[in-house]
Amino acid sequence: MAITQNELESLLRAAFPDADITIKDLAGDGDHYSARIRTPAFVGKSRVAQHQMVYAALQGRMGGALHALALDTGPKAEG
């Protein structure tokens, strides 16, 4: 009941269409990923708020189809 890297990226891109997103499958099992997300949507938001926004974008899949997600979030640099 894993999630594919493409499915994960699609969910994140739907929530953050202007983001720079890099996803890595850490274990090759579809359950453990890392995601680097840079988007203007994170400007002025705390790290906790940024991560909450990412979890909301995953629509309840965290802890189910997706076992572990290491997040590296931040605002997208201008220019």
Residue pairs with C-beta under 8 A, 6 or more apart in sequence:
1 64
1 65
2 29
2 30
2 31
2 65
2 66
3 30
3 31
3 61
3 65
3 66
4 30
5 23
5 25
5 30
5 33
8 23
8 33
8 35
8 58
8 66
9 21
9 23
11 57
11 58
11 59
11 61
12 19
12 21
12 23
12 35
12 37
12 54
12 57
12 58
13 19
13 21
14 57
15 53
15 54
15 56
15 57
16 37
16 39
16 41
16 57
18 39
18 40
18 41
18 76
19 37
19 38
19 39
19 41
19 76
20 36
20 37
20 38
20 39
20 76
21 35
21 36
21 37
21 38
22 35
22 36
23 33
23 34
23 35
23 36
24 33
24 34
24 35
25 32
25 33
26 32
26 33
26 34
26 68
26 70
31 66
31 67
31 68
32 67
32 68
32 69
33 66
33 68
33 69
33 70
34 69
34 70
34 71
34 72
35 54
35 69
35 70
35 71
35 72
36 72
36 73
37 50
37 54
37 71
37 72
37 73
37 74
38 73
38 74
38 75
38 76
38 77
39 75
39 76
40 75
40 76
41 53
42 50
42 53
42 73
42 74
42 75
42 76
43 75
45 53
47 73
50 71
50 73
50 74
51 71
51 73
54 69
54 71
54 73
55 62
58 66
58 69
62 69
